[in-house]
Amino acid sequence: MLDIKFIREHPEIVRKDLEKRNEKEKLEWLEDLIKKDAEYRQLLQENQRLRQRRNEITEEINKLKKQGEDIKEKIQEAKELPDKIKKSDELLEELKNKIEYYSMRIPNILHESVPVGKDSNDNAVVKEWGEKPKFSFELKPHGELLQELGLADFEKAAEVSGHGFYYLMGDIARLELALVNFAVDSLTKKDYVLVEPPLMLRRKPYEGVTDLKDFETMMYKIDNEDLLLIATSEHPIGAMLMNETLDENKLPMKFVGYSPCFRKELGSHSIDTRGIFRVHHFNKVEQFVFCKPEDSWKFHEELLQNAEELFQKLKLPYRIVNICTGDIGIVAAKKYDIEAWYPRENLYREVVSCSNCTSYQAVRLNIKYRKGEEKEFVHTLNSTAIATSRAIRAILENYQQKDGIIKIPTVLQKYMGKKVIGKRE
Protein backbone atom coordinates (compact mmCIF):
# COMPACT_ATOMS: atom_id res chain seq x y z
CA MET A 1 0.00 0.00 0.00
CA LEU A 2 1.01 3.63 -0.23
CA ASP A 3 2.79 5.13 2.77
CA ILE A 4 0.22 7.27 4.62
CA LYS A 5 2.87 10.02 4.90
CA PHE A 6 3.08 10.09 1.11
CA ILE A 7 -0.70 10.43 0.83
CA ARG A 8 -0.73 13.28 3.37
CA GLU A 9 2.09 15.15 1.66
CA HIS A 10 1.16 14.43 -1.99
CA PRO A 11 -2.62 13.91 -2.27
CA GLU A 12 -2.61 15.56 -5.71
CA ILE A 13 -0.31 12.81 -7.07
CA VAL A 14 -2.64 10.09 -5.78
CA ARG A 15 -5.69 11.89 -7.19
CA LYS A 16 -4.06 12.27 -10.60
CA ASP A 17 -3.13 8.59 -10.63
CA LEU A 18 -6.66 7.48 -9.75
CA GLU A 19 -8.00 9.72 -12.50
CA LYS A 20 -5.59 8.07 -14.96
CA ARG A 21 -6.93 4.69 -13.85
CA ASN A 22 -10.53 5.98 -14.11
CA GLU A 23 -11.14 4.85 -10.50
CA LYS A 24 -14.07 7.09 -9.55
CA GLU A 25 -15.06 5.17 -6.43
CA LYS A 26 -11.49 5.11 -5.14
CA LEU A 27 -11.26 8.88 -5.64
CA GLU A 28 -14.09 9.13 -3.12
CA TRP A 29 -12.25 6.70 -0.85
CA LEU A 30 -9.14 8.86 -1.07
CA GLU A 31 -10.99 11.98 0.08
CA ASP A 32 -12.56 10.09 2.99
CA LEU A 33 -9.16 8.58 3.83
CA ILE A 34 -7.54 12.03 3.99
CA LYS A 35 -10.40 13.30 6.17
CA LYS A 36 -10.32 10.33 8.54
CA ASP A 37 -6.54 10.41 8.81
CA ALA A 38 -6.74 14.04 9.98
CA GLU A 39 -9.49 13.11 12.46
CA TYR A 40 -7.42 10.19 13.72
CA ARG A 41 -4.32 12.28 14.37
CA GLN A 42 -6.31 14.97 16.17
CA LEU A 43 -8.18 12.40 18.26
CA LEU A 44 -4.92 10.63 19.08
CA GLN A 45 -3.54 13.84 20.56
CA GLU A 46 -6.71 14.29 22.63
CA ASN A 47 -6.49 10.66 23.75
CA GLN A 48 -2.90 11.17 24.88
CA ARG A 49 -3.91 14.31 26.78
CA LEU A 50 -6.67 12.37 28.54
CA ARG A 51 -4.21 9.67 29.57
CA GLN A 52 -1.74 12.26 30.76
CA ARG A 53 -4.54 13.98 32.70
CA ARG A 54 -5.43 10.65 34.35
CA ASN A 55 -1.90 10.50 35.74
CA GLU A 56 -1.83 14.14 36.76
CA ILE A 57 -5.14 14.18 38.61
CA THR A 58 -4.09 11.50 41.07
CA GLU A 59 -1.19 13.66 42.17
CA GLU A 60 -3.44 16.73 42.38
CA ILE A 61 -5.94 14.91 44.58
CA ASN A 62 -3.19 13.72 46.93
CA LYS A 63 -1.78 17.23 47.10
CA LEU A 64 -5.18 18.79 47.89
CA LYS A 65 -5.80 16.17 50.57
CA LYS A 66 -2.56 17.11 52.31
CA GLN A 67 -3.54 20.75 52.14
CA GLY A 68 -7.01 19.99 53.50
CA GLU A 69 -8.77 21.48 50.50
CA ASP A 70 -11.96 20.37 48.74
CA ILE A 71 -11.35 17.48 46.30
CA LYS A 72 -14.93 16.81 45.10
CA GLU A 73 -14.46 18.35 41.65
CA LYS A 74 -11.21 16.49 41.14
CA ILE A 75 -12.77 13.20 42.28
CA GLN A 76 -15.63 13.69 39.82
CA GLU A 77 -13.19 14.45 37.00
CA ALA A 78 -11.18 11.35 37.89
CA LYS A 79 -14.35 9.22 37.73
CA GLU A 80 -15.24 10.57 34.27
CA LEU A 81 -11.81 10.10 32.72
CA PRO A 82 -11.88 6.27 32.25
CA ASP A 83 -15.14 6.46 30.30
CA LYS A 84 -13.83 9.31 28.14
CA ILE A 85 -10.64 7.36 27.43
CA LYS A 86 -12.63 4.23 26.59
CA LYS A 87 -14.87 6.11 24.14
CA SER A 88 -11.81 7.76 22.64
CA ASP A 89 -10.08 4.37 22.24
CA GLU A 90 -13.14 2.93 20.52
CA LEU A 91 -13.37 5.83 18.09
CA LEU A 92 -9.63 5.62 17.40
CA GLU A 93 -9.97 1.92 16.61
CA GLU A 94 -12.93 2.59 14.32
CA LEU A 95 -11.01 5.29 12.45
CA LYS A 96 -7.88 3.14 12.29
CA ASN A 97 -9.82 0.24 10.75
CA LYS A 98 -11.41 2.49 8.13
CA ILE A 99 -8.07 4.07 7.26
CA GLU A 100 -6.55 0.60 6.87
CA TYR A 101 -9.50 -0.53 4.72
CA TYR A 102 -8.95 2.35 2.29
CA SER A 103 -5.15 2.13 2.41
CA MET A 104 -5.14 -1.56 1.45
CA ARG A 105 -7.29 -0.81 -1.59
CA ILE A 106 -5.84 2.43 -2.95
CA PRO A 107 -3.57 1.28 -5.83
CA ASN A 108 0.10 1.94 -6.38
CA ILE A 109 1.25 5.05 -8.23
CA LEU A 110 1.73 4.16 -11.89
CA HIS A 111 4.88 4.90 -13.83
CA GLU A 112 4.38 7.63 -16.41
CA SER A 113 5.03 5.14 -19.25
CA VAL A 114 2.02 2.94 -18.39
CA PRO A 115 -0.48 3.28 -21.26
CA VAL A 116 -4.06 4.30 -20.57
CA GLY A 117 -6.61 1.65 -21.51
CA LYS A 118 -9.67 -0.31 -20.45
CA ASP A 119 -8.47 -3.91 -20.70
CA SER A 120 -5.87 -6.27 -22.19
CA ASN A 121 -6.83 -5.19 -25.72
CA ASP A 122 -5.23 -1.83 -24.95
CA ASN A 123 -1.87 -3.20 -23.82
CA ALA A 124 0.95 -1.68 -25.87
CA VAL A 125 3.24 -3.98 -27.87
CA VAL A 126 6.82 -2.78 -27.36
CA LYS A 127 8.82 -5.59 -29.00
CA GLU A 128 8.51 -8.75 -31.08
CA TRP A 129 11.21 -11.43 -31.31
CA GLY A 130 11.72 -14.60 -33.30
CA GLU A 131 10.55 -16.14 -36.54
CA LYS A 132 7.16 -17.81 -36.35
CA PRO A 133 7.31 -21.40 -37.60
CA LYS A 134 5.29 -22.49 -40.60
CA PHE A 135 3.61 -25.88 -40.80
CA SER A 136 2.41 -27.96 -43.75
CA PHE A 137 0.12 -29.97 -41.48
CA GLU A 138 -2.57 -29.24 -38.92
CA LEU A 139 -1.19 -28.95 -35.40
CA LYS A 140 -2.78 -31.13 -32.76
CA PRO A 141 -4.04 -29.62 -29.49
CA HIS A 142 -1.28 -30.03 -26.92
CA GLY A 143 -3.48 -32.02 -24.53
CA GLU A 144 -4.53 -34.43 -27.26
CA LEU A 145 -0.94 -34.82 -28.44
CA LEU A 146 0.31 -35.55 -24.93
CA GLN A 147 -2.30 -38.26 -24.46
CA GLU A 148 -1.55 -39.84 -27.85
CA LEU A 149 2.13 -40.00 -26.92
CA GLY A 150 1.28 -41.54 -23.54
CA LEU A 151 2.86 -38.59 -21.74
CA ALA A 152 -0.16 -37.23 -19.84
CA ASP A 153 -3.40 -38.44 -18.32
CA PHE A 154 -6.11 -35.83 -17.84
CA GLU A 155 -9.07 -38.18 -17.32
CA LYS A 156 -7.57 -39.99 -14.33
CA ALA A 157 -6.39 -36.69 -12.86
CA ALA A 158 -9.93 -35.31 -13.18
CA GLU A 159 -11.28 -38.47 -11.52
CA VAL A 160 -8.96 -38.32 -8.52
CA SER A 161 -8.42 -34.54 -8.19
CA GLY A 162 -10.95 -32.73 -10.40
CA HIS A 163 -10.64 -30.69 -13.58
CA GLY A 164 -7.60 -28.46 -13.87
CA PHE A 165 -5.12 -31.12 -12.74
CA TYR A 166 -2.99 -33.56 -14.73
CA TYR A 167 -0.50 -36.40 -14.64
CA LEU A 168 2.70 -35.84 -16.61
CA MET A 169 4.76 -38.94 -17.37
CA GLY A 170 7.97 -40.05 -19.03
CA ASP A 171 9.87 -37.58 -21.16
CA ILE A 172 7.38 -34.74 -20.75
CA ALA A 173 7.91 -34.87 -16.97
CA ARG A 174 11.64 -34.87 -17.63
CA LEU A 175 11.16 -31.88 -19.96
CA GLU A 176 9.57 -30.00 -17.09
CA LEU A 177 12.56 -30.74 -14.85
CA ALA A 178 14.87 -29.70 -17.69
CA LEU A 179 13.11 -26.33 -17.93
CA VAL A 180 13.42 -25.80 -14.18
CA ASN A 181 17.13 -26.68 -14.15
CA PHE A 182 17.77 -24.55 -17.24
CA ALA A 183 16.14 -21.48 -15.67
CA VAL A 184 17.75 -21.97 -12.24
CA ASP A 185 21.20 -22.54 -13.75
CA SER A 186 20.87 -19.42 -15.91
CA LEU A 187 19.89 -17.18 -12.99
CA THR A 188 22.23 -18.53 -10.34
CA LYS A 189 25.10 -17.80 -12.75
CA LYS A 190 23.94 -14.18 -12.49
CA ASP A 191 24.19 -14.27 -8.67
CA TYR A 192 20.50 -14.83 -7.98
CA VAL A 193 20.21 -16.90 -4.79
CA LEU A 194 18.09 -20.04 -5.15
CA VAL A 195 15.14 -20.22 -2.73
CA GLU A 196 12.70 -23.06 -2.22
CA PRO A 197 10.02 -21.32 -0.12
CA PRO A 198 7.21 -22.57 2.14
CA LEU A 199 4.17 -23.62 0.13
CA MET A 200 1.74 -22.07 2.62
CA LEU A 201 1.51 -18.58 4.12
CA ARG A 202 -0.49 -17.08 6.95
CA ARG A 203 -3.02 -14.46 5.93
CA LYS A 204 -1.19 -11.44 7.42
CA PRO A 205 1.99 -11.84 5.34
CA TYR A 206 -0.15 -12.77 2.34
CA GLU A 207 -2.03 -9.49 2.66
CA GLY A 208 1.35 -7.81 2.32
CA VAL A 209 2.06 -9.05 -1.19
CA THR A 210 -1.16 -9.27 -3.15
CA ASP A 211 -4.49 -7.65 -3.97
CA LEU A 212 -7.09 -8.62 -1.38
CA LYS A 213 -9.45 -9.70 -4.18
CA ASP A 214 -7.09 -12.61 -4.83
CA PHE A 215 -8.21 -14.23 -1.57
CA GLU A 216 -11.64 -14.79 -3.09
CA THR A 217 -10.70 -15.47 -6.72
CA MET A 218 -7.35 -17.24 -6.54
CA MET A 219 -6.26 -18.57 -3.14
CA TYR A 220 -6.82 -22.03 -1.71
CA LYS A 221 -7.36 -21.86 2.05
CA ILE A 222 -6.58 -24.69 4.45
CA ASP A 223 -9.66 -25.55 6.53
CA ASN A 224 -9.47 -24.56 10.21
CA GLU A 225 -5.95 -23.16 9.75
CA ASP A 226 -4.59 -19.66 9.24
CA LEU A 227 -2.82 -20.90 6.12
CA LEU A 228 -3.20 -20.44 2.37
CA LEU A 229 -1.50 -22.33 -0.44
CA ILE A 230 0.85 -20.05 -2.38
CA ALA A 231 -0.11 -18.90 -5.86
CA THR A 232 3.53 -18.12 -6.75
CA SER A 233 6.89 -18.17 -4.96
CA GLU A 234 6.93 -14.38 -5.33
CA HIS A 235 4.63 -14.19 -2.33
CA PRO A 236 6.62 -16.14 0.30
CA ILE A 237 9.90 -14.64 -0.97
CA GLY A 238 8.46 -11.15 -0.54
CA ALA A 239 7.29 -12.05 2.96
CA MET A 240 10.72 -13.50 3.81
CA LEU A 241 11.91 -10.08 5.06
CA MET A 242 8.67 -8.96 6.74
CA ASN A 243 9.25 -6.51 9.63
CA GLU A 244 12.99 -6.32 8.95
CA THR A 245 15.27 -3.31 8.54
CA LEU A 246 18.21 -4.03 6.26
CA ASP A 247 21.65 -2.50 6.09
CA GLU A 248 22.01 -0.43 2.93
CA ASN A 249 25.09 -2.40 1.85
CA LYS A 250 23.02 -5.61 1.69
CA LEU A 251 20.96 -4.25 -1.19
CA PRO A 252 20.19 -5.35 -3.81
CA MET A 253 19.11 -8.84 -2.74
CA LYS A 254 18.30 -11.00 -5.76
CA PHE A 255 16.54 -14.37 -5.56
CA VAL A 256 15.37 -17.11 -7.89
CA GLY A 257 12.55 -19.13 -6.37
CA TYR A 258 11.21 -22.50 -7.43
CA SER A 259 7.88 -23.86 -6.23
CA PRO A 260 4.59 -25.46 -7.13
CA CYS A 261 1.83 -22.84 -7.49
CA PHE A 262 -1.84 -23.33 -6.61
CA ARG A 263 -4.67 -21.24 -8.05
CA LYS A 264 -8.45 -21.60 -8.05
CA GLU A 265 -8.99 -19.85 -11.38
CA LEU A 266 -9.48 -22.01 -14.42
CA GLY A 267 -10.21 -20.93 -17.96
CA SER A 268 -13.72 -21.55 -19.17
CA HIS A 269 -12.60 -22.19 -22.75
CA SER A 270 -12.33 -25.78 -23.91
CA ILE A 271 -8.70 -25.27 -24.85
CA ASP A 272 -7.84 -24.87 -21.17
CA THR A 273 -9.94 -27.64 -19.65
CA ARG A 274 -7.98 -30.47 -21.26
CA GLY A 275 -4.38 -29.43 -21.14
CA ILE A 276 -1.73 -27.77 -19.02
CA PHE A 277 -1.92 -24.07 -19.90
CA ARG A 278 -4.37 -22.66 -17.34
CA VAL A 279 -4.72 -25.07 -14.45
CA HIS A 280 -5.07 -25.27 -10.66
CA HIS A 281 -1.52 -26.44 -10.09
CA PHE A 282 1.70 -25.76 -12.00
CA ASN A 283 5.40 -25.33 -11.26
CA LYS A 284 7.29 -22.09 -11.76
CA VAL A 285 10.72 -20.52 -11.48
CA GLU A 286 10.40 -16.92 -10.29
CA GLN A 287 12.75 -13.94 -10.01
CA PHE A 288 12.54 -11.53 -7.06
CA VAL A 289 14.56 -8.44 -6.10
CA PHE A 290 14.72 -6.22 -3.01
CA CYS A 291 16.54 -2.97 -3.81
CA LYS A 292 16.94 0.74 -3.07
CA PRO A 293 14.26 2.97 -4.65
CA GLU A 294 16.68 4.66 -7.03
CA ASP A 295 17.64 1.28 -8.52
CA SER A 296 14.27 -0.34 -9.07
CA TRP A 297 13.66 0.76 -12.67
CA LYS A 298 17.06 -0.56 -13.66
CA PHE A 299 16.22 -3.93 -12.09
CA HIS A 300 12.81 -3.97 -13.76
CA GLU A 301 14.56 -3.99 -17.12
CA GLU A 302 17.09 -6.56 -15.88
CA LEU A 303 14.36 -9.00 -14.83
CA LEU A 304 12.68 -8.60 -18.20
CA GLN A 305 15.97 -9.16 -20.01
CA ASN A 306 16.63 -12.32 -17.97
CA ALA A 307 13.26 -13.76 -18.97
CA GLU A 308 13.77 -12.75 -22.59
CA GLU A 309 17.11 -14.55 -22.69
CA LEU A 310 15.48 -17.77 -21.54
CA PHE A 311 12.87 -17.70 -24.30
CA GLN A 312 15.43 -16.66 -26.88
CA LYS A 313 17.62 -19.64 -25.95
CA LEU A 314 14.53 -21.86 -26.20
CA LYS A 315 13.96 -20.26 -29.63
CA LEU A 316 10.31 -19.59 -28.89
CA PRO A 317 8.89 -16.53 -30.68
CA TYR A 318 7.40 -13.93 -28.35
CA ARG A 319 6.36 -10.34 -27.96
CA ILE A 320 6.54 -7.93 -25.00
CA VAL A 321 3.55 -5.82 -23.99
CA ASN A 322 3.38 -2.87 -21.61
CA ILE A 323 0.28 -3.51 -19.48
CA CYS A 324 -2.29 -0.71 -19.55
CA THR A 325 -4.08 1.00 -16.66
CA GLY A 326 -7.21 -1.14 -16.96
CA ASP A 327 -5.30 -4.43 -16.82
CA ILE A 328 -2.45 -3.80 -14.36
CA GLY A 329 -4.12 -4.30 -10.97
CA ILE A 330 -3.29 -2.37 -7.81
CA VAL A 331 0.13 -3.69 -6.72
CA ALA A 332 2.47 -2.96 -9.64
CA ALA A 333 3.62 0.50 -10.70
CA LYS A 334 4.46 -0.93 -14.12
CA LYS A 335 4.20 -4.40 -15.59
CA TYR A 336 5.48 -6.07 -18.72
CA ASP A 337 4.14 -9.36 -20.02
CA ILE A 338 6.05 -11.65 -22.35
CA GLU A 339 3.60 -13.47 -24.60
CA ALA A 340 4.82 -16.55 -26.43
CA TRP A 341 3.59 -17.46 -29.90
CA TYR A 342 1.13 -20.38 -30.01
CA PRO A 343 0.83 -21.33 -33.67
CA ARG A 344 -2.16 -23.67 -33.36
CA GLU A 345 -4.33 -20.74 -32.28
CA ASN A 346 -2.29 -18.25 -34.31
CA LEU A 347 -1.97 -15.89 -31.33
CA TYR A 348 0.23 -14.79 -28.46
CA ARG A 349 -0.44 -15.88 -24.87
CA GLU A 350 1.14 -14.71 -21.61
CA VAL A 351 4.06 -16.74 -20.30
CA VAL A 352 5.90 -14.13 -18.18
CA SER A 353 4.70 -11.33 -15.93
CA CYS A 354 7.36 -8.80 -14.86
CA SER A 355 6.42 -6.14 -12.28
CA ASN A 356 8.00 -3.27 -10.41
CA CYS A 357 5.93 -2.92 -7.24
CA THR A 358 8.06 0.02 -5.98
CA SER A 359 7.46 0.34 -2.19
CA TYR A 360 3.85 -0.91 -2.28
CA GLN A 361 4.53 -4.41 -0.91
CA ALA A 362 7.30 -3.17 1.39
CA VAL A 363 4.95 -0.71 3.14
CA ARG A 364 2.45 -3.50 3.78
CA LEU A 365 5.18 -5.87 4.96
CA ASN A 366 7.17 -3.18 6.83
CA ILE A 367 10.48 -3.86 5.06
CA LYS A 368 12.93 -0.97 5.33
CA TYR A 369 16.62 -0.24 4.97
CA ARG A 370 18.91 2.14 6.82
CA LYS A 371 19.94 5.16 4.77
CA GLY A 372 22.34 7.00 7.05
CA GLU A 373 20.33 8.03 10.10
CA GLU A 374 17.04 7.57 8.28
CA LYS A 375 14.99 4.52 7.35
CA GLU A 376 13.26 4.09 4.00
CA PHE A 377 11.07 1.41 2.50
CA VAL A 378 12.78 -0.88 0.00
CA HIS A 379 11.42 -1.49 -3.48
CA THR A 380 10.36 -4.99 -4.56
CA LEU A 381 10.26 -6.45 -8.05
CA ASN A 382 9.23 -9.82 -9.42
CA SER A 383 9.16 -11.64 -12.73
CA THR A 384 8.40 -15.08 -14.00
CA ALA A 385 11.46 -16.88 -15.31
CA ILE A 386 9.74 -20.06 -16.52
CA ALA A 387 6.19 -21.21 -15.80
CA THR A 388 6.79 -24.79 -16.89
CA SER A 389 3.33 -25.79 -18.08
CA ARG A 390 3.02 -22.76 -20.38
CA ALA A 391 6.55 -23.21 -21.71
CA ILE A 392 5.87 -26.91 -22.36
CA ARG A 393 2.76 -26.09 -24.36
CA ALA A 394 4.74 -23.53 -26.39
CA ILE A 395 7.40 -26.17 -27.11
CA LEU A 396 4.79 -28.78 -28.05
CA GLU A 397 3.30 -26.43 -30.64
CA ASN A 398 6.39 -24.70 -32.01
CA TYR A 399 8.50 -27.87 -32.14
CA GLN A 400 5.78 -30.32 -33.24
CA GLN A 401 6.60 -32.57 -36.21
CA LYS A 402 4.20 -34.06 -38.74
CA ASP A 403 4.63 -37.59 -37.31
CA GLY A 404 3.81 -36.35 -33.80
CA ILE A 405 7.40 -36.38 -32.56
CA ILE A 406 8.50 -33.32 -30.59
CA LYS A 407 11.93 -31.85 -31.13
CA ILE A 408 13.62 -30.81 -27.90
CA PRO A 409 15.04 -27.26 -27.89
CA THR A 410 18.82 -27.48 -28.27
CA VAL A 411 19.48 -25.72 -24.96
CA LEU A 412 17.49 -28.43 -23.09
CA GLN A 413 19.03 -31.46 -24.78
CA LYS A 414 21.92 -31.70 -22.31
CA TYR A 415 19.39 -31.99 -19.48
CA MET A 416 17.31 -34.58 -21.35
CA GLY A 417 20.13 -36.65 -22.87
CA LYS A 418 18.20 -36.82 -26.15
CA LYS A 419 17.04 -34.68 -29.05
CA VAL A 420 13.40 -35.71 -29.55
CA ILE A 421 10.38 -36.82 -27.57
CA GLY A 422 8.34 -39.65 -29.04
CA LYS A 423 5.63 -42.01 -27.90
CA ARG A 424 6.16 -43.57 -24.49
CA GLU A 425 6.61 -47.31 -24.77
N, C-alpha and C positions, 0 to 999 in steps of 0.2 A: 504494500500500500504506500501511498505518498506520506512522507513525513509531515506531521501536523504543523510543524514550524514552517515548512515550505508553503503549505496552504495558507497559513496566516499571513506570511510575508509576500506571497505572490498569487493572490486569488485570481488576478486577471489572466495569468498564464493557464491556470486550471480551467477557467471559464472558456478561454479561447480554444483549448484542446477539446473540451466537451462539445463546443459548437462545431469543430472540425469533424468530430465523430457523429454529429447529429443526435446527441444524447440529451433530449429535452427533459426527460424525467430526472436524470442525474444532475442537470443544471439546477433544478429545484432542490435536490438533495444537497448540493454544494452550498447553496445559500442558507439552508437550514443548519448545515454542519457548521458554517462560519458563525452563525448566530448562537448555536448551542455551545460551541467552544468558548465563546466570549462569556456566556452565562456560567459555564462550568468554572472558568478561571476566577470570575468574580465571586461565585459562591464558595469556591475553595478557600479564598482569602477570608471570607466571613466565617467559614467553618473553623479555620485555624485560629481566628480571633476568639470564637466561642470557647474553644478548647483551652486557649491561653487564659481566658477569663475564668474558666472553671478552676484553674490552678491558683489564680490570683485571689479569688474570693475567699478561699479557705484561709489564706494568710490574713486577709482583711478582717474576717470574722474573729479569728484568734486575737488579733491586735485590739479590736474593739472590746472584746470580752475583758482583756487585761486592763483596759482603760475604763471599764464599767459603763460603756456607752450602749445605746440601743442598737441591737443587731437584727431586728425584725425584717427590715427591708432587705438586708443582705441575705438572711436566711431564705426569704421568699425568692430572691434572684437565684440563689444556689439551687433551690428546688426546681426552678423552671429550666435551668440550663441543660440538664440531661435530655429533656424532651426536645428542646430546640436543636441540640446536637444530633439527636436521632433523626429528626425530620430532615435536617440538613444532609446527613449521611445518605438517607434514602433518595433525596433529590439528586445528590451528587452521583449516586450509583445509576439512577435512571438516565441522567444526562450522559454519563460515561458510556453506558450501553448503546445509546442512540448514536453518539459520536463514533463508536467502534463499528456499529452497523453501517453507517455511511462510509467510513474510512475504508472498510474492507471491500467496498463495492465501487468506489470512485476509481476509474482506470488510470493506468500509468500515463505519463506525458509522452506523446508520440514524437519521434524524430521528424524533423521538417521534411525529410525525403519520403515519408510514408504517403502513398497516393490516396486521394479521397475516392471512396466508392461504396457501393451498397453491399456487395457480396463478392464471392470468389471470381465472378465474371469480370470484375473490375481490377483484379490483380494485374500489376504491370510486369510484362516480360522484359527482363534486363539482359538475358544472354541465352543463346542456344549452343549446344556442343554436340558433336558426333554426327556420323552419317547414318541415317535410318536404313535398316536392312530392307531389301526387296525379296519377295518370295514368289515362287512360281506355283505354289500350292496353298491350300487353305489351312491356316494355322488352327490347331486344336485348342480348345479351352484348357488352361493349365491344370485345372482339377481333373478333367477327363483324361488328359495325357498322363498325369501322375498315376491315376488308377490303372490305366492300360499298361503302364510299365511296372506295375506292382510296387510302386514307391510310396503310395499313400492310401489310407483307408478312411473315408469320410463317413460312410454309413455306420461302421462300428463305433466310431468316435461319437456320432450323434446318438447312438443307442446308449452308450455308457456315460456320456457327459453332456449331450445336447448339441444343438446346432451351433456352429461357430468354433468347433474344436476339430482336431485332426490327429491322425497317426502319420508320422513320416518314418519311412523305413529305408534301409539299404543306402545306396549312394546319395539319395536326396537328403537323408539325415546327415551323411558325411559332408555334403555340400554346405549344409547349414553351419556345421562346425568349421569348415574351411573359411567361410565368410567371416565368422567371429574371429578366428585366429588371424586372418588377413587384416582385419580392421584394427584389432588390438596390437598386432606387431607394428603396423604402420604408425600408430599414435604413440606407443611407448618409445619408439625410436625418436620421437619429437619431444620427449620428456614429459608426456602425460602419464600420470601415476594411475595404474590399474586399480580399480575398486570393484569389489563384488559386494553390493550393499544388502541390508536387510530387505526382505520381500514384503514386509508389513510395516506400517507407520501408524502411530497414534494420531488422533484427529488434530491436536494442537499444532504439531509440526507440519502436518499436511496442509492446514489452513495457511501456513506460511509460504507455500510454494505454488498454489494453484487457485484458479477461480472457484469460488464456493459452489457455483452451479455444477461443477464436475462431480460433487458428492452425490448428486441426484442422477446425473446422466452417464457417469463413467465408472465410479468407484464400486468395487465389491467390498462390503463390510462383513467382518467376522461376527457372527451372532454372539451376543452377551459378552463382547470384548471391545475395548477401546482400541480397535485395530482395523486397518484397511489394507487390502492388497495394493501394491504399488502399480501405477499405470505406466511408469517409466522410471529408470534409475536416476533420472534428473532429480526427482523429488527427494529420495533419501540422501542423495549426495548434497543437495542444497541444504537439507536439514542437518547435515553432519557437523556444521559449525554453529548451530543455533545457540544464541546467548553467549557467543564468544567475542572477545576483542583481540584482534591479531596485531602482531608487530608489523610495521610497514614493510620491513625488509623480507617478510615471508610472502609478499604478494609479487607477482600473480601466483595462484595455486591452480594447477591444471590437472584435470582428472579425466580418465576414460573409464566409464562404468559398463559392466556387462550384467544383464539380468533378464529373467522372464518378465513380461509385462502383462497385466490383466485389465481388461476393459469390458464394460457391459455393452457398449455400443456395437451394433452389427448392421452392416448395410442391408437395406431392404431389397436391393436389386439381385436378380438371380445369379449374376456373375460373382457375387460375394458369398452366397450361401453354400456353394460347393467349391471350395478352394481355400487359399491361404492368404488372401490379400487383406481383407478386413474381417478380423476374427476376435474372439474373446481372449485368446492367449497367443502371444508371440514372443520371440527373443530379440533383444536389441543391444547394440553397442552404442553408447552415448558419450558425447563430449560435454565437459562442464568446466567453467572457469570462474574463480573468484579473483577480482582485480581492483585496482584503484580506479576511481571514476574517470580520470583523464585518459585511461588506457582502454576503456571498454569498447569503443568503436573500432579500434585497431584489432582487438581480439574477436569482434564480431566477424570481421572480414577473414581473419585467420581460421576460425571454425568453419566458415563456408568453404574456404579454399581446401581445408583438410578433407571435407566431405566430397568436394568436387574431384579431388585427386583419386579418391577411392573409386568413384564411378568412371573416371577416365581410364584407370588401370583395368577396370572390368570391361571397358569398351562398350558401355551402355549409353546410348544417346540420352540426353537430358536437356532441360531448360531450367533457368532460374527465374522465379517470380518474386517481386516485391509485394508483400501482402498489404492490401488496402485497409482503410479505416473500418469498413463494415465487416471484415473477415478476421481481424487481428486479435480480438479478445481484449481482456483488460490487463494482462500481466506484462506483455512485451511492449517495449518502446518502438521496436522495429523487428520485423520478422521476414526472413527469406524462406521460401520453399524451393527445394530441388524436386523437379517432376521428371521421372524417367519416362521414356517412350515405350508404350505398349502397343506393338504393331497389330495385334489381333483386333483391338478396338480402334486402332488408328488415332490414338490420343495420348496425352501426357497425364500421368497420375503421380501424386505426391509420394516421395520416398524419404525425404529429409525435411525437417523443420529446424530452422536456425534462428534463435532469438537472443536479442540483447534485452534483458529485463531491468537494466540500470539498477537503481537501489530498491526497486519495488518489493522483491522477495526479501532482501536484506532488512528492510524496515520491519516487515512482518516477523521475521525470524530473529531480529535484534543481533545482526552480525556487523560488527564495526572493526575499524583498524585505527591504530594510534598514528596521528599525523602531528608530530611534535608534541605540544601540550594538549592538543585537541583530539577529539574522536570523531570519525566520520563513518557513514555507512559504506560498505563495499558495494561494488557492482557485481551482478551475477549474469552469466551467459550460458546458454546450452544449445547443443545441436545434435541431431541424429548423426551417427557415423554410418551404421548399417542397421536397418530393420530387416532381419533376415528373411522373413516371409515375403516381403515386398520385393526384395532383391532377387530372391529365388524365382518369383513369378516373372520378373523382368528377364532373367536369364533363360527361363523356359521358353519365352516367346521370341526373344531376339536371337537365341542360339539354336532354335528348333530346326531339325533337318526333316526332309520329306519322309524318310523312313521311320520317323519318331524318335530317333536318337538325338540326344542333347550334347552339343559340344560344351566342354568345360572351358570357361575363360582362362587364358594362358596363365594369368597371375595366380589362379587357384590350383593349377595342376600339381604344383609341388606339394600342396596340402592333401590332395586327393590321391596322388600316385597314379593317375590315369588322365586321359585326354577327353574321353567321352563317357556319357551315362546312357546305358541301354536298359533293356528289360531285366528286371530282377529274376534270377533263376529260382 
